[in-house]
Amino acid sequence: MKKKDLERKMQNYQTSKEDFFKWSFFYIFAFYLFLIGLGGINLKSYGIPFSIGGSLKKIVIFPLLLAVLYSFFNFKNFLKQYAVPLLTATTLLAWVLLTNKFHTPYKSDNQFLIYFITGIISFILTLRAFSCKQQFLTLFLVLIIGISSSILKAEFDIIFTANKQFGLDSSDSIRLFTPIGHPNFLGAFMVLLLPYFIPTWNYIKKDKTHILLFFTTLTISFSGLIFSYSRTAWIASFITIILLGYIYSNKKRLIIILTLILLNILLLLNHDSFKYKGENPILKRASSLTSIKNDPNLLERIFCWKSSIEIAKDNLLTGIGAGNNRFEDKFKIYKQPQARLLMPHPHNVFLHILTSFGLPGLILFLMITSIGIFKSIRTWKSTKNLQLKSFHTGALLAVTGFLIYSCFDSAILAERVSPMIWMTIASLYYKG
């Protein structure tokens, strides 16, 4: 009897210890994602000596450490479930670190390598977070609230203090400069995040508080997409919304949501703070899509792609290494005669990875993404769980939007966007 009691106590101790590491990891990871969206917490201006979130490469260590400790429990089962993405991601991580040894050190470019590595680590952490089952979806809600808060602050800056980056005498004064960084990166972030909103509707409780939170964050995020000024992000998001309307089961609810969003955006566009010399730069920017073939920015990118292909051909195995300075130095040598601008990166995710980490790096990245898409489609088709089906609808559309965006721009080495890209790719492997 005493032996059985002892065994029961030991089993309870093991379970409680596992639960401790599991939920500690989950909440720390959720806080990390909140900081990705918000951009950091700085209370020093209020006289409180506290700030956190300025450098993600330092913060990611905390959820990573807890994930390692949590992995001592049921690791075999975890490896069995996610062997393919885990092994592929760790192989890519090892390859990136190995190729970096072959390149001349660029201190100013080390940050880009670290951003990419932070993204891969976030991919592995997301896979580990799947074990938290339904609570895993809370991670996306935390991320949504973080980025919505960041966008709202940026919009208030425009309305009340004007954009500090340009000032009121520039048509670019309405572009949102959130902690995500450049507005094009904000656009990329929203392409990844927006498809999750409407499927998430199936998870939230149908009380007034949750509904208000849902519509508020959705509206703020859509306005953030508009004021990112990124045409690539607009096109990618428009296509994903069309696809969502085609496959989403509750058309009535979808129409209500999109109508409210449209009305809100129209109100924002007519606000005097978002005009320059009587014109609305957003509408002017949108109208430029009608003459996109002659757009100078597109022509510059085409020249950049041609130069990037030539750079890749001469550095096919290991690439040239990650970083804008490395690319610019090579770009000067391979620059097309017609090109006017000096580009900091290839403006294409696939060429960006190819030139940075060589053909093996690109193959591994495509493997992770394509296998994830295949598994997500299979889960979407086979599951009878409507919540899981809705989640994979969002995941597939987010990746679709990302792949469209990736053809014309690249945020894979951006500090706060890279983890979100990798987290979205990881969500394709979610089994519920």
C-alpha positions as CSV (number, residue, x, y, z in Angstrom):
1,M,0.0,0.0,0.0
2,K,2.8,2.4,0.9
3,K,4.6,1.5,-2.3
4,K,1.5,2.4,-4.3
5,D,1.1,5.7,-2.5
6,L,4.8,6.5,-3.1
7,E,4.4,5.8,-6.8
8,R,1.2,7.9,-7.0
9,K,3.0,10.8,-5.3
10,M,6.0,10.5,-7.7
11,Q,3.6,10.5,-10.6
12,N,1.7,13.5,-9.3
13,Y,5.1,15.3,-8.7
14,Q,6.2,14.6,-12.3
15,T,2.8,15.8,-13.7
16,S,2.9,19.0,-11.6
17,K,6.5,19.6,-12.7
18,E,5.6,19.1,-16.3
19,D,2.6,21.4,-16.0
20,F,4.8,24.1,-14.4
21,F,7.4,24.1,-17.2
22,K,4.6,23.8,-19.8
23,W,2.6,26.9,-18.7
24,S,5.7,28.9,-17.7
25,F,7.0,28.4,-21.3
26,F,3.5,29.2,-22.8
27,Y,3.1,32.5,-20.9
28,I,6.7,33.7,-21.5
29,F,6.3,32.8,-25.2
30,A,3.0,34.7,-25.3
31,F,4.7,37.8,-23.7
32,Y,7.5,37.5,-26.3
33,L,4.9,37.6,-29.1
34,F,3.1,40.5,-27.4
35,L,6.4,42.4,-27.5
36,I,6.9,41.5,-31.2
37,G,3.6,43.3,-31.9
38,L,3.9,46.2,-29.5
39,G,7.6,46.8,-30.1
40,G,8.6,47.0,-26.5
41,I,7.7,48.6,-23.2
42,N,9.5,51.7,-22.0
43,L,8.4,53.3,-18.8
44,K,11.5,55.5,-18.4
45,S,9.7,58.6,-19.8
46,Y,7.3,58.2,-16.9
47,G,10.0,58.2,-14.3
48,I,10.0,54.4,-13.9
49,P,13.4,52.7,-14.6
50,F,12.0,49.8,-16.6
51,S,12.2,48.9,-20.3
52,I,11.9,45.6,-22.2
53,G,11.5,44.5,-25.8
54,G,14.1,46.7,-27.5
55,S,16.1,43.6,-28.7
56,L,14.3,40.4,-29.5
57,K,17.5,38.4,-29.8
58,K,17.9,38.7,-26.1
59,I,14.2,38.2,-25.1
60,V,13.8,35.0,-27.2
61,I,16.3,33.3,-24.9
62,F,13.7,33.1,-22.1
63,P,11.0,31.1,-23.9
64,L,13.7,29.0,-25.6
65,L,15.2,28.1,-22.2
66,L,11.8,27.1,-20.8
67,A,11.0,25.2,-24.0
68,V,14.2,23.2,-23.5
69,L,13.3,22.4,-19.9
70,Y,9.7,21.5,-21.0
71,S,11.1,19.2,-23.7
72,F,12.5,16.8,-21.1
73,F,8.9,15.7,-20.8
74,N,7.4,13.6,-23.6
75,F,10.2,14.6,-26.0
76,K,9.9,11.4,-27.9
77,N,6.2,12.0,-28.6
78,F,6.9,15.6,-29.6
79,L,9.7,14.5,-32.0
80,K,7.5,11.8,-33.4
81,Q,4.7,14.3,-34.2
82,Y,6.9,17.0,-35.7
83,A,10.0,15.2,-36.8
84,V,10.0,16.6,-40.4
85,P,9.6,20.3,-39.6
86,L,12.0,20.1,-36.6
87,L,14.8,18.3,-38.5
88,T,14.4,20.5,-41.5
89,A,14.4,23.7,-39.4
90,T,17.5,22.6,-37.4
91,T,19.3,21.6,-40.6
92,L,18.6,25.1,-42.1
93,L,19.8,26.7,-38.8
94,A,23.0,24.6,-38.9
95,W,23.5,25.5,-42.6
96,V,23.0,29.2,-42.0
97,L,25.6,29.2,-39.1
98,L,28.0,27.1,-41.2
99,T,27.8,29.3,-44.3
100,N,28.4,32.4,-42.1
101,K,31.9,31.0,-41.4
102,F,32.8,31.3,-45.1
103,H,32.0,35.0,-45.4
104,T,34.1,38.0,-44.4
105,P,32.8,39.4,-41.1
106,Y,30.5,42.5,-41.5
107,K,29.8,43.7,-38.0
108,S,26.9,46.0,-39.2
109,D,25.3,43.0,-40.9
110,N,25.4,40.5,-38.0
111,Q,22.0,41.7,-36.8
112,F,20.4,40.4,-40.0
113,L,21.8,37.0,-39.5
114,I,20.5,37.1,-35.9
115,Y,17.0,38.2,-37.0
116,F,16.8,35.2,-39.4
117,I,18.0,32.8,-36.6
118,T,15.5,34.4,-34.2
119,G,12.8,33.6,-36.8
120,I,13.8,29.9,-37.0
121,I,13.9,29.6,-33.2
122,S,10.4,31.1,-33.2
123,F,9.3,28.4,-35.6
124,I,10.6,25.7,-33.3
125,L,9.0,27.4,-30.2
126,T,5.6,27.6,-32.1
127,L,5.8,23.8,-32.8
128,R,6.4,23.3,-29.0
129,A,3.5,25.5,-28.2
130,F,1.1,23.2,-30.1
131,S,1.1,20.9,-27.0
132,C,-0.9,23.6,-25.2
133,K,-3.9,22.6,-27.4
134,Q,-6.7,25.1,-27.5
135,Q,-4.7,27.7,-25.5
136,F,-2.3,27.8,-28.5
137,L,-4.8,30.1,-30.3
138,T,-4.3,32.6,-27.5
139,L,-0.9,33.3,-28.9
140,F,-2.4,34.8,-32.0
141,L,-4.8,36.9,-30.0
142,V,-1.9,38.3,-27.9
143,L,0.0,39.1,-31.1
144,I,-3.1,40.8,-32.6
145,I,-3.6,43.0,-29.4
146,G,0.1,43.9,-29.4
147,I,0.3,45.1,-33.0
148,S,-3.1,46.8,-32.8
149,S,-1.8,48.9,-29.8
150,S,1.3,49.8,-31.8
151,I,-0.7,50.8,-34.8
152,L,-3.2,52.9,-32.7
153,K,-0.3,54.8,-31.1
154,A,1.2,55.5,-34.6
155,E,-2.2,56.8,-35.9
156,F,-2.5,59.1,-32.9
157,D,0.9,60.4,-33.7
158,I,-0.2,61.3,-37.2
159,I,-3.5,62.9,-36.0
160,F,-2.2,64.9,-33.1
161,T,1.6,65.5,-33.5
162,A,2.2,64.7,-37.3
163,N,4.6,62.1,-38.4
164,K,8.0,62.8,-36.9
165,Q,9.8,60.9,-39.7
166,F,8.6,63.4,-42.5
167,G,6.5,66.2,-41.1
168,L,3.3,67.7,-42.4
169,D,5.0,69.1,-45.6
170,S,5.4,65.6,-47.1
171,S,2.8,63.3,-48.8
172,D,4.6,60.5,-46.9
173,S,3.6,62.0,-43.6
174,I,0.7,59.6,-43.3
175,R,2.8,56.4,-43.6
176,L,2.8,54.5,-40.3
177,F,6.2,54.1,-38.7
178,T,5.4,51.6,-35.9
179,P,8.0,49.7,-34.0
180,I,7.8,47.0,-36.7
181,G,10.1,49.4,-38.7
182,H,9.6,50.5,-42.3
183,P,5.9,50.8,-43.4
184,N,6.6,48.0,-46.0
185,F,7.4,45.7,-43.1
186,L,4.2,46.7,-41.4
187,G,2.4,45.8,-44.6
188,A,4.1,42.4,-44.6
189,F,3.1,41.9,-40.9
190,M,-0.5,42.7,-41.7
191,V,-0.5,40.3,-44.7
192,L,0.5,37.6,-42.3
193,L,-1.9,38.6,-39.5
194,L,-5.1,39.7,-41.1
195,P,-6.2,36.2,-42.5
196,Y,-6.4,34.9,-38.9
197,F,-8.9,37.5,-37.7
198,I,-12.1,36.2,-39.2
199,P,-11.4,32.5,-38.6
200,T,-10.5,33.5,-35.0
201,W,-14.2,34.7,-34.7
202,N,-15.1,31.0,-34.2
203,Y,-13.0,30.8,-31.1
204,I,-13.9,33.9,-29.1
205,K,-16.8,33.9,-26.7
206,K,-19.9,35.6,-28.0
207,D,-20.2,38.1,-25.2
208,K,-20.1,41.9,-25.8
209,T,-16.5,42.4,-24.4
210,H,-15.0,39.8,-26.8
211,I,-17.0,41.0,-29.8
212,L,-15.9,44.6,-29.1
213,L,-12.3,43.5,-28.8
214,F,-12.5,41.6,-32.0
215,F,-13.9,44.4,-34.1
216,T,-11.7,47.1,-32.5
217,T,-8.4,45.2,-33.2
218,L,-9.6,44.1,-36.7
219,T,-10.5,47.7,-37.7
220,I,-7.2,49.1,-36.3
221,S,-5.2,46.5,-38.1
222,F,-6.9,47.0,-41.4
223,S,-6.3,50.8,-41.1
224,G,-2.6,49.9,-40.4
225,L,-2.5,48.0,-43.6
226,I,-4.0,50.9,-45.5
227,F,-1.6,53.4,-44.0
228,S,1.5,51.2,-44.5
229,Y,1.3,52.6,-48.1
230,S,2.5,49.3,-49.4
231,R,0.9,48.4,-52.7
232,T,2.4,44.9,-52.6
233,A,0.7,44.3,-49.2
234,W,-2.6,45.7,-50.5
235,I,-2.6,43.3,-53.5
236,A,-1.7,40.3,-51.3
237,S,-4.3,41.1,-48.7
238,F,-7.0,41.8,-51.4
239,I,-6.4,38.4,-52.9
240,T,-6.5,36.6,-49.6
241,I,-9.8,38.3,-48.7
242,I,-11.3,37.3,-52.0
243,L,-10.2,33.7,-51.3
244,L,-11.5,33.9,-47.8
245,G,-14.9,35.0,-49.1
246,Y,-14.9,32.1,-51.5
247,I,-14.2,29.3,-49.0
248,Y,-15.6,30.8,-45.7
249,S,-18.7,29.0,-44.6
250,N,-20.6,31.8,-42.9
251,K,-21.0,34.3,-45.7
252,K,-23.5,36.5,-43.8
253,R,-21.1,37.0,-40.9
254,L,-18.2,37.7,-43.3
255,I,-20.3,40.4,-45.2
256,I,-21.1,42.1,-41.9
257,I,-17.5,42.2,-40.8
258,L,-16.1,43.4,-44.1
259,T,-18.9,46.1,-44.4
260,L,-18.0,47.5,-41.0
261,I,-14.3,47.5,-41.9
262,L,-15.0,49.3,-45.2
263,L,-17.1,52.0,-43.4
264,N,-14.4,52.5,-40.8
265,I,-11.6,52.9,-43.5
266,L,-13.7,55.4,-45.4
267,L,-14.1,57.5,-42.3
268,L,-10.3,57.4,-41.7
269,L,-9.6,58.3,-45.3
270,N,-11.8,61.4,-45.1
271,H,-10.1,62.7,-42.0
272,D,-8.2,66.0,-42.6
273,S,-5.1,64.6,-40.9
274,F,-4.7,62.1,-43.6
275,K,-4.6,64.6,-46.5
276,Y,-1.8,66.5,-48.1
277,K,-2.4,69.7,-50.1
278,G,-6.1,68.8,-50.4
279,E,-5.3,65.4,-51.9
280,N,-5.5,62.0,-50.3
281,P,-2.1,60.3,-50.9
282,I,-3.6,56.9,-50.2
283,L,-6.1,57.1,-53.1
284,K,-3.3,58.6,-55.3
285,R,-1.1,55.7,-54.4
286,A,-3.9,53.2,-55.1
287,S,-4.6,54.8,-58.5
288,S,-0.9,54.3,-59.5
289,L,-1.7,50.5,-59.7
290,T,-3.5,51.3,-63.0
291,S,-0.2,52.2,-64.6
292,I,2.0,49.7,-62.8
293,K,3.7,48.5,-66.0
294,N,5.4,51.9,-66.3
295,D,6.0,52.4,-62.6
296,P,9.7,53.3,-61.9
297,N,9.8,51.4,-58.7
298,L,8.7,48.2,-60.4
299,L,11.3,48.7,-63.2
300,E,14.0,49.2,-60.5
301,R,13.0,46.0,-58.9
302,I,13.1,44.1,-62.2
303,F,16.7,45.3,-62.7
304,C,17.4,44.3,-59.1
305,W,16.1,40.8,-59.6
306,K,18.3,40.4,-62.7
307,S,21.4,41.5,-60.7
308,S,20.4,39.2,-57.8
309,I,20.2,36.2,-60.2
310,E,23.7,37.0,-61.4
311,I,25.0,37.3,-57.8
312,A,23.4,34.0,-56.9
313,K,24.9,32.2,-59.9
314,D,28.4,33.2,-58.8
315,N,27.7,32.3,-55.2
316,L,25.4,29.3,-55.6
317,L,26.6,27.1,-52.7
318,T,27.0,29.4,-49.7
319,G,25.6,32.7,-50.9
320,I,27.1,36.0,-49.9
321,G,25.9,36.1,-46.3
322,A,23.0,37.9,-44.7
323,G,22.9,41.7,-44.6
324,N,22.2,44.9,-46.5
325,N,25.8,46.0,-46.7
326,R,27.0,42.7,-48.1
327,F,24.3,42.8,-50.8
328,E,25.0,46.5,-51.6
329,D,28.7,45.8,-52.1
330,K,27.9,43.0,-54.6
331,F,25.1,44.9,-56.2
332,K,27.5,47.7,-57.2
333,I,29.5,45.1,-59.2
334,Y,26.5,43.4,-60.8
335,K,24.2,46.5,-61.2
336,Q,22.3,46.7,-64.4
337,P,23.3,49.7,-66.7
338,Q,19.7,50.9,-66.7
339,A,19.3,50.8,-62.9
340,R,19.3,54.1,-61.1
341,L,19.0,53.0,-57.4
342,L,21.3,51.1,-55.2
343,M,19.2,48.4,-53.6
344,P,19.8,47.1,-50.1
345,H,18.3,43.6,-50.8
346,P,16.7,41.7,-53.7
347,H,13.1,42.7,-53.0
348,N,12.1,39.0,-53.4
349,V,12.2,36.5,-50.5
350,F,13.3,33.6,-52.6
351,L,16.2,35.6,-54.2
352,H,17.0,37.1,-50.7
353,I,17.5,33.6,-49.2
354,L,19.3,32.3,-52.3
355,T,21.8,35.2,-52.4
356,S,22.2,35.1,-48.6
357,F,22.5,31.4,-47.8
358,G,22.9,29.7,-51.2
359,L,20.9,27.1,-53.0
360,P,20.8,24.6,-50.1
361,G,19.4,27.3,-47.8
362,L,16.6,28.1,-50.4
363,I,15.8,24.4,-50.9
364,L,15.5,23.8,-47.1
365,F,13.2,26.9,-46.8
366,L,11.0,25.7,-49.6
367,M,10.9,22.3,-48.1
368,I,9.6,23.6,-44.8
369,T,7.0,25.8,-46.5
370,S,5.8,23.3,-49.1
371,I,5.5,20.4,-46.7
372,G,3.6,22.6,-44.3
373,I,1.2,23.7,-47.0
374,F,0.6,20.0,-48.0
375,K,0.0,19.0,-44.4
376,S,-2.3,22.0,-43.7
377,I,-4.4,21.2,-46.8
378,R,-4.6,17.6,-45.7
379,T,-5.7,18.6,-42.2
380,W,-8.2,21.1,-43.6
381,K,-9.8,18.4,-45.9
382,S,-9.9,15.6,-43.3
383,T,-10.9,17.3,-40.1
384,K,-14.5,17.5,-39.0
385,N,-13.5,20.0,-36.3
386,L,-14.8,23.3,-37.5
387,Q,-12.5,25.3,-35.3
388,L,-9.4,23.5,-36.6
389,K,-10.7,23.9,-40.1
390,S,-11.1,27.6,-39.6
391,F,-7.7,28.0,-38.1
392,H,-6.1,26.2,-41.1
393,T,-8.1,28.5,-43.4
394,G,-6.4,31.4,-41.8
395,A,-3.0,29.7,-41.9
396,L,-3.2,28.8,-45.6
397,L,-4.4,32.2,-46.6
398,A,-1.7,33.9,-44.5
399,V,1.0,31.9,-46.2
400,T,-0.7,32.5,-49.6
401,G,-0.6,36.3,-48.9
402,F,3.0,36.0,-47.8
403,L,4.1,34.1,-50.9
404,I,2.4,36.8,-53.1
405,Y,4.1,39.5,-51.1
406,S,7.4,37.6,-51.3
407,C,7.5,38.0,-55.1
408,F,7.9,41.8,-54.9
409,D,9.5,42.5,-51.5
410,S,11.3,40.7,-48.6
411,A,10.9,41.0,-44.9
412,I,12.4,37.6,-44.0
413,L,15.4,39.3,-42.4
414,A,13.5,42.0,-40.6
415,E,13.7,41.9,-36.8
416,R,10.0,41.8,-35.8
417,V,8.6,40.4,-39.0
418,S,10.9,37.4,-39.4
419,P,9.5,35.6,-36.2
420,M,6.0,36.3,-37.5
421,I,6.8,34.7,-40.9
422,W,8.2,31.6,-39.3
423,M,5.4,31.4,-36.7
424,T,2.9,31.5,-39.6
425,I,4.7,28.7,-41.5
426,A,4.8,26.7,-38.3
427,S,1.0,27.1,-37.9
428,L,0.6,25.0,-41.1
429,Y,1.7,22.0,-39.0
430,Y,-0.9,22.5,-36.3
431,K,-2.9,19.3,-35.6
432,G,-5.2,20.6,-32.9
